[in-house]
Amino acid sequence: MESLSYAEFSKSLHQQSFTGRIPLDGTIEVTRRCPLECHHCYNNLAMNDPEARRRELSYEEHCRILDEIADAGCLWLLYTGGEIFARPDFLDIYTYAKKKGMLITLFTNGTLLTPEAADHLAEWRPFRIEITLFGRTAETYESVTQISGSFDRCMRGIQLLRERELPLALKSTVMSLNKHEIWDLKRFVEQDIGCEFRFDAMLNQRIDCEQGPLAVRLTPVEVVELDVLDAKRMREWETFCRQFGGPVHSPDGQDEMYHCGGGINSFAIDPQGRMSVCPLACDDPYDLRTGSFSEGWLDHLKRVRHRRITRMTKCRSCTIQNMCGMCPANGTLENQDPEMPVDFLCQVAHLRSRALGITVAAHGNCNYCCANESDQI
């Protein structure tokens, strides 16, 4: 059987939206409070922020929403933050979700893990736990987190989970502060700790559009250099491009803005109970405190998902948008415009295509189709 092109895959998702949308995959941010103050984070708030704490969903509200999303068919659930263990009742919320039969992944920085919490997770095993490790050394790690002692607390959290043989994976966000240690970190995690490891260098602005995280974002050339230096990543990009090459948008000009699973088979809920198509798409949420999950999923997110493109941009006929990441959420964050191409993402995609030997067809007024020789990888 031949694999679908990216455009065909997107079309199949759109067809599903009319014939039966099932919210199989959900992300729930239980808090945006965190004990760390990472330079790059897009949504962290102070650990003791009283207003943030006051506005968070209560345990009872979480349980009610979990009942509704389980009834709607949700199978996969991701709990994230902020830092999930910033909430003293997080394990109660988590256990309630486990009892609903969901397959649950936890994103944590590991610094607040205790033996008691690790024991509870061993009894109520999650599908997966992911901890972000920002450096091989305390100096580098804490240059990112800005909190003294946080490296040792993170390593202790990792040890607690490893001792209980929980399904743990480690990851890192690559930025100017830790780029020099990423390969040592990769070897350390895979060989010494014995965990799966991955990294990502694609930083976003904060969800309030504040640009602080961009100060530590790598240049487009540095981002693609990381790919080129990792043979496995290059093979994965080659496979991805074979499967999902070609324009994302339809040629008839009557296309929708979104071309992902958001609002089709996935959703996101923020700490205040506002539901959207993904954690980055915060401009038009549905309030689950005043309405039901069913109403939000079947009506509100359907309307958001089916918003139409209103103007021509270079993205419309771009054959490498699958490598770009341009979407309404990213457009809004970087340009306050869901349809305006994100320059950084565009440049990364063109450099990456060149590194892979992929020819990019002309697609309007694009500065990067004929990039300068100085940008060679």
C-alpha positions as CSV (number, residue, x, y, z in Angstrom):
1,M,0.0,0.0,0.0
2,E,1.4,3.4,-1.0
3,S,2.0,5.9,1.8
4,L,-0.2,9.1,1.8
5,S,1.3,12.4,0.8
6,Y,1.1,15.1,3.5
7,A,-1.7,16.9,1.5
8,E,-3.7,13.6,1.3
9,F,-3.1,13.0,5.0
10,S,-4.4,16.5,5.8
11,K,-7.4,15.9,3.5
12,S,-8.3,12.7,5.3
13,L,-8.2,14.5,8.6
14,H,-10.6,17.1,7.3
15,Q,-13.0,14.4,6.0
16,Q,-12.9,12.9,9.5
17,S,-14.0,16.2,11.0
18,F,-17.3,15.9,9.1
19,T,-17.9,12.2,9.6
20,G,-17.0,11.8,13.3
21,R,-14.4,13.6,15.5
22,I,-13.2,11.7,18.5
23,P,-11.0,13.4,21.1
24,L,-8.6,10.5,21.5
25,D,-5.6,12.6,22.7
26,G,-5.6,15.4,25.3
27,T,-3.1,17.6,27.0
28,I,-4.0,19.1,30.4
29,E,-1.8,21.8,32.1
30,V,-2.6,21.5,35.8
31,T,-0.6,24.6,36.7
32,R,1.8,27.2,35.2
33,R,3.6,27.6,38.5
34,C,7.1,26.2,38.7
35,P,10.0,26.2,41.1
36,L,12.4,26.9,38.2
37,E,12.8,30.2,36.3
38,C,14.1,28.9,33.0
39,H,15.1,31.5,30.4
40,H,13.4,29.7,27.5
41,C,10.0,28.7,29.1
42,Y,6.9,29.8,27.3
43,N,4.4,29.5,30.2
44,N,6.0,29.4,33.7
45,L,4.8,31.5,36.6
46,A,6.3,31.9,40.1
47,M,5.8,29.0,42.4
48,N,4.0,31.0,45.0
49,D,2.0,33.2,42.6
50,P,-1.3,33.7,44.6
51,E,-3.4,34.8,41.6
52,A,-2.2,31.8,39.5
53,R,-3.0,29.4,42.4
54,R,-6.4,30.9,42.9
55,R,-7.5,30.6,39.3
56,E,-6.4,27.0,38.9
57,L,-9.1,24.3,38.5
58,S,-9.9,22.6,41.8
59,Y,-9.6,18.9,42.3
60,E,-13.4,18.5,42.0
61,E,-13.4,20.4,38.7
62,H,-10.6,18.2,37.4
63,C,-12.6,15.1,38.3
64,R,-15.8,16.4,36.6
65,I,-13.8,17.2,33.4
66,L,-12.1,13.8,33.4
67,D,-15.5,12.2,33.6
68,E,-16.6,14.1,30.6
69,I,-13.5,13.5,28.5
70,A,-13.6,9.8,29.3
71,D,-17.2,9.6,28.2
72,A,-16.2,11.4,25.0
73,G,-13.7,8.7,24.1
74,C,-10.4,10.1,25.3
75,L,-7.7,7.4,25.6
76,W,-4.3,9.2,25.7
77,L,-3.7,12.0,28.3
78,L,-0.7,14.2,28.9
79,Y,-0.3,16.0,32.2
80,T,2.1,19.0,32.0
81,G,2.7,22.4,33.5
82,G,4.5,24.6,34.6
83,E,5.5,21.8,37.0
84,I,2.9,19.2,37.7
85,F,4.1,18.5,41.2
86,A,3.8,22.2,42.1
87,R,0.2,21.2,43.0
88,P,0.1,19.2,46.3
89,D,-3.0,17.4,45.0
90,F,-1.6,16.4,41.6
91,L,-1.3,12.7,42.5
92,D,-4.9,12.7,43.5
93,I,-5.9,14.2,40.1
94,Y,-3.6,11.8,38.3
95,T,-4.9,8.7,40.2
96,Y,-8.5,9.7,39.4
97,A,-7.6,9.8,35.7
98,K,-5.8,6.4,35.9
99,K,-9.0,4.9,37.4
100,K,-10.9,6.2,34.3
101,G,-8.7,3.9,32.2
102,M,-6.6,6.5,30.4
103,L,-3.0,6.0,29.2
104,I,-1.1,8.8,30.8
105,T,2.2,10.6,30.1
106,L,3.7,12.9,32.6
107,F,6.0,15.9,31.8
108,T,8.0,17.0,34.8
109,N,11.3,18.7,35.7
110,G,11.8,16.1,38.4
111,T,13.0,18.6,41.1
112,L,9.9,18.2,43.3
113,L,9.8,14.4,43.2
114,T,9.9,12.6,46.6
115,P,10.2,8.9,47.5
116,E,6.6,8.9,48.4
117,A,5.5,10.3,45.0
118,A,7.8,7.9,43.2
119,D,6.2,5.0,45.2
120,H,2.8,6.2,44.3
121,L,3.7,6.2,40.6
122,A,5.2,2.7,40.9
123,E,1.8,1.6,42.2
124,W,-0.2,3.5,39.6
125,R,2.2,3.3,36.7
126,P,2.0,5.9,34.0
127,F,2.4,5.0,30.4
128,R,5.5,7.3,30.3
129,I,7.4,9.9,32.3
130,E,9.5,12.6,30.6
131,I,12.0,14.7,32.4
132,T,13.8,17.7,30.8
133,L,17.6,17.8,31.6
134,F,19.2,21.0,30.5
135,G,22.8,20.2,30.9
136,R,25.5,17.6,31.7
137,T,26.9,19.8,34.5
138,A,25.3,21.7,37.3
139,E,26.8,24.9,36.0
140,T,25.1,24.6,32.6
141,Y,21.8,23.3,33.9
142,E,21.5,26.1,36.4
143,S,22.5,28.7,33.9
144,V,19.1,27.8,32.3
145,T,17.0,27.3,35.4
146,Q,18.5,30.2,37.4
147,I,17.9,28.2,40.6
148,S,20.9,27.0,42.7
149,G,20.7,23.3,43.6
150,S,18.1,22.5,41.0
151,F,20.5,20.2,39.1
152,D,21.0,17.9,42.1
153,R,17.3,17.9,42.8
154,C,16.6,16.9,39.1
155,M,19.2,14.1,39.2
156,R,17.7,12.9,42.5
157,G,14.2,12.8,40.8
158,I,15.7,10.8,37.9
159,Q,17.3,8.4,40.4
160,L,14.0,7.8,42.3
161,L,12.2,6.9,39.1
162,R,15.0,4.7,37.8
163,E,15.1,2.8,41.1
164,R,11.4,1.9,40.7
165,E,11.9,0.9,37.0
166,L,9.3,3.4,35.9
167,P,9.0,4.1,32.1
168,L,11.3,7.2,32.0
169,A,12.7,9.2,29.0
170,L,14.9,12.2,29.2
171,K,15.0,15.1,26.8
172,S,16.5,18.6,26.5
173,T,15.7,21.9,25.0
174,V,18.7,23.2,23.1
175,M,19.5,26.9,23.4
176,S,22.6,29.2,23.4
177,L,23.1,28.5,27.1
178,N,23.6,24.7,26.8
179,K,24.4,24.0,23.1
180,H,28.0,23.3,24.0
181,E,27.0,20.3,26.2
182,I,24.3,18.6,24.1
183,W,26.4,15.8,22.8
184,D,28.0,15.0,26.1
185,L,24.5,15.1,27.6
186,K,23.2,12.7,25.0
187,R,26.1,10.2,25.7
188,F,25.6,10.6,29.5
189,V,21.8,9.8,29.3
190,E,22.1,6.9,26.8
191,Q,25.2,5.2,28.2
192,D,25.5,6.1,31.9
193,I,21.8,6.5,32.9
194,G,20.5,4.1,30.2
195,C,17.5,6.1,29.1
196,E,16.0,7.2,25.8
197,F,17.1,10.7,25.0
198,R,15.9,13.4,22.5
199,F,16.4,17.1,22.1
200,D,14.7,20.0,20.3
201,A,15.9,23.5,19.5
202,M,12.6,25.1,18.3
203,L,11.8,27.6,21.0
204,N,8.6,29.7,21.1
205,Q,7.8,33.1,22.5
206,R,5.8,33.1,25.7
207,I,2.1,32.5,25.3
208,D,1.5,36.1,26.2
209,C,3.7,36.9,23.2
210,E,6.5,38.3,25.4
211,Q,9.8,37.7,23.5
212,G,12.1,36.7,26.4
213,P,12.7,33.1,25.3
214,L,13.9,34.3,21.9
215,A,17.0,35.8,23.5
216,V,18.4,32.2,24.0
217,R,17.1,30.7,20.8
218,L,19.7,29.3,18.4
219,T,20.1,30.7,14.9
220,P,18.5,28.8,12.0
221,V,21.9,27.6,10.9
222,E,22.7,26.3,14.4
223,V,19.4,24.5,14.5
224,V,20.1,22.6,11.3
225,E,23.7,21.9,12.2
226,L,22.4,19.8,15.1
227,D,20.4,17.7,12.6
228,V,23.5,17.3,10.3
229,L,25.7,16.2,13.2
230,D,23.2,13.4,14.2
231,A,22.9,10.6,11.5
232,K,19.8,9.2,13.2
233,R,18.0,12.6,13.1
234,M,18.9,13.0,9.4
235,R,17.5,9.5,8.6
236,E,14.3,10.3,10.4
237,W,13.9,13.6,8.5
238,E,14.5,11.8,5.2
239,T,11.8,9.2,6.1
240,F,9.4,12.0,7.2
241,C,9.9,13.9,4.0
242,R,9.3,10.9,1.8
243,Q,6.0,10.3,3.6
244,F,4.8,13.9,4.0
245,G,6.3,15.8,1.1
246,G,4.3,18.3,-1.0
247,P,2.1,21.3,-0.3
248,V,0.0,21.2,2.8
249,H,-2.7,23.5,1.5
250,S,-5.2,22.6,-1.3
251,P,-4.8,24.5,-4.6
252,D,-8.4,25.6,-4.9
253,G,-7.8,28.4,-2.3
254,Q,-10.7,27.3,-0.1
255,D,-8.6,25.7,2.5
256,E,-8.6,25.8,6.3
257,M,-5.9,27.3,8.5
258,Y,-5.2,24.3,10.6
259,H,-3.6,21.1,9.2
260,C,-2.9,19.2,12.3
261,G,-4.8,16.9,14.6
262,G,-5.9,19.7,16.9
263,G,-9.7,19.8,17.1
264,I,-9.9,16.6,15.1
265,N,-8.5,14.0,17.5
266,S,-6.7,16.1,20.1
267,F,-7.4,19.0,22.5
268,A,-5.7,21.0,25.2
269,I,-6.9,22.4,28.5
270,D,-5.1,25.1,30.5
271,P,-4.9,25.5,34.3
272,Q,-8.1,27.6,34.3
273,G,-10.1,25.1,32.4
274,R,-9.9,26.8,29.0
275,M,-10.0,24.4,26.2
276,S,-8.3,25.0,22.8
277,V,-7.0,23.0,19.8
278,C,-3.4,22.9,21.3
279,P,-1.4,24.4,24.2
280,L,-0.1,27.2,22.0
281,A,-3.4,28.2,20.5
282,C,-4.7,30.5,23.2
283,D,-6.5,33.2,21.3
284,D,-10.0,31.7,21.3
285,P,-10.5,29.2,24.2
286,Y,-13.7,27.5,25.4
287,D,-14.4,27.8,29.2
288,L,-15.0,24.4,30.7
289,R,-16.0,26.0,34.0
290,T,-19.2,27.4,32.4
291,G,-19.8,24.7,29.7
292,S,-19.4,21.0,29.1
293,F,-16.6,19.2,27.4
294,S,-19.0,17.9,24.8
295,E,-20.2,21.4,23.9
296,G,-16.7,22.7,23.6
297,W,-15.5,19.8,21.5
298,L,-18.5,19.4,19.2
299,D,-19.2,23.0,18.6
300,H,-16.6,25.5,19.7
301,L,-13.4,23.6,18.6
302,K,-15.1,22.5,15.4
303,R,-15.7,26.2,14.5
304,V,-12.1,27.1,15.4
305,R,-10.8,24.1,13.4
306,H,-12.7,25.0,10.2
307,R,-11.6,28.6,10.0
308,R,-10.6,29.4,6.4
309,I,-7.5,31.1,5.0
310,T,-8.3,34.7,4.1
311,R,-5.3,35.7,1.9
312,M,-2.5,34.4,-0.2
313,T,1.0,33.9,1.4
314,K,4.1,32.1,0.4
315,C,3.1,29.2,2.6
316,R,0.1,28.3,0.4
317,S,2.1,26.5,-2.3
318,C,5.3,25.7,-0.3
319,T,6.4,22.0,-0.7
320,I,8.4,21.9,2.5
321,Q,5.9,23.3,5.0
322,N,5.8,19.9,6.6
323,M,9.4,20.7,7.8
324,C,8.5,24.2,8.9
325,G,6.0,24.1,11.7
326,M,4.2,27.2,10.6
327,C,0.6,27.1,11.9
328,P,-2.0,29.6,13.2
329,A,-0.7,29.3,16.7
330,N,2.9,30.0,15.8
331,G,1.9,32.8,13.5
332,T,-0.1,34.4,16.3
333,L,2.7,34.0,18.9
334,E,5.5,35.5,16.7
335,N,3.6,37.9,14.5
336,Q,0.2,38.4,16.2
337,D,-1.2,37.2,12.9
338,P,-2.3,33.5,12.4
339,E,-1.6,33.6,8.6
340,M,1.7,35.6,8.5
341,P,4.7,33.3,7.8
342,V,7.1,33.0,10.7
343,D,10.5,34.0,9.3
344,F,12.6,31.9,11.7
345,L,10.6,28.7,10.9
346,C,10.8,29.4,7.1
347,Q,14.6,29.8,7.2
348,V,15.0,26.6,9.2
349,A,12.9,24.6,6.8
350,H,14.8,25.8,3.7
351,L,18.2,25.2,5.3
352,R,17.0,21.7,6.4
353,S,15.8,20.9,2.9
354,R,19.1,21.9,1.5
355,A,21.0,19.7,4.0
356,L,18.7,16.8,2.9
357,G,19.2,17.6,-0.9
358,I,15.6,18.4,-1.4
359,T,14.7,20.8,-4.2
360,V,12.2,23.5,-3.2
361,A,9.8,24.5,-5.9
362,A,9.2,28.3,-6.3
363,H,6.3,29.4,-4.0
364,G,6.0,33.2,-4.2
365,N,8.1,35.9,-2.7
366,C,10.4,33.8,-0.4
367,N,13.7,35.1,0.7
368,Y,15.1,31.7,1.5
369,C,14.6,29.8,-1.8
370,C,17.9,31.3,-2.9
371,A,19.7,31.6,0.4
372,N,23.1,33.1,0.6
373,E,26.2,30.9,0.4
374,S,27.1,32.1,3.9
375,D,24.2,30.1,5.2
376,Q,25.5,26.8,3.9
377,I,25.4,24.0,6.5
